[in-house]
Amino acid sequence: MLPCNVTIRELETGEIEIAAIDPSVAMSAIINQELEVYAKKVNDKLQNVLHAIKIK
């Protein structure tokens, strides 16, 4: 299981902040080439979602 935590919070300014942990970085302590491939794929998908949300 990869760490893919996503947080949503309201800032003091009233803006909403959405953030996600990069699974590639979170799993960097584990040396496993196959896991790195999946972590990058998951990170790419998370970034696409975050980008789509920011556009709206």
C-alpha positions in Angstrom: 0.0 0.0 0.0 1.4 3.4 -1.0 1.0 6.4 1.2 -1.4 8.7 -0.8 -2.7 11.0 1.9 -4.7 13.9 0.6 -5.6 16.8 3.0 -8.1 19.5 2.5 -8.2 22.5 4.8 -9.5 26.1 5.0 -6.9 28.8 5.4 -7.4 31.9 7.6 -7.9 33.8 4.3 -10.9 31.6 3.5 -9.1 29.9 0.7 -9.2 26.1 0.5 -5.9 24.3 0.4 -5.7 20.7 -1.1 -2.4 18.9 -0.8 -1.2 15.3 -1.4 1.9 13.5 -0.2 4.2 12.4 -3.1 4.3 8.6 -2.7 7.6 8.5 -4.6 9.2 10.6 -1.9 7.5 8.8 1.0 8.7 5.5 -0.3 12.2 6.6 -1.2 13.7 4.9 1.9 12.6 1.5 0.5 14.9 0.4 -2.3 12.6 -1.4 -4.7 12.6 -0.5 -8.4 9.2 -2.0 -9.0 7.6 0.0 -6.2 9.2 3.2 -7.5 7.4 2.6 -10.9 4.0 2.3 -9.2 4.7 5.2 -6.8 5.5 7.5 -9.9 2.3 6.4 -11.6 0.2 7.1 -8.5 1.9 10.5 -8.1 1.2 11.4 -11.7 -2.5 10.6 -11.2 -2.6 12.6 -8.0 -1.0 15.6 -9.7 -3.5 15.4 -12.5 -6.4 15.5 -10.0 -4.9 18.4 -8.1 -4.3 20.3 -11.3 -7.9 19.7 -12.4 -9.2 21.0 -9.1 -7.1 24.1 -9.3 -8.5 25.0 -12.8 -12.1 25.1 -11.5 
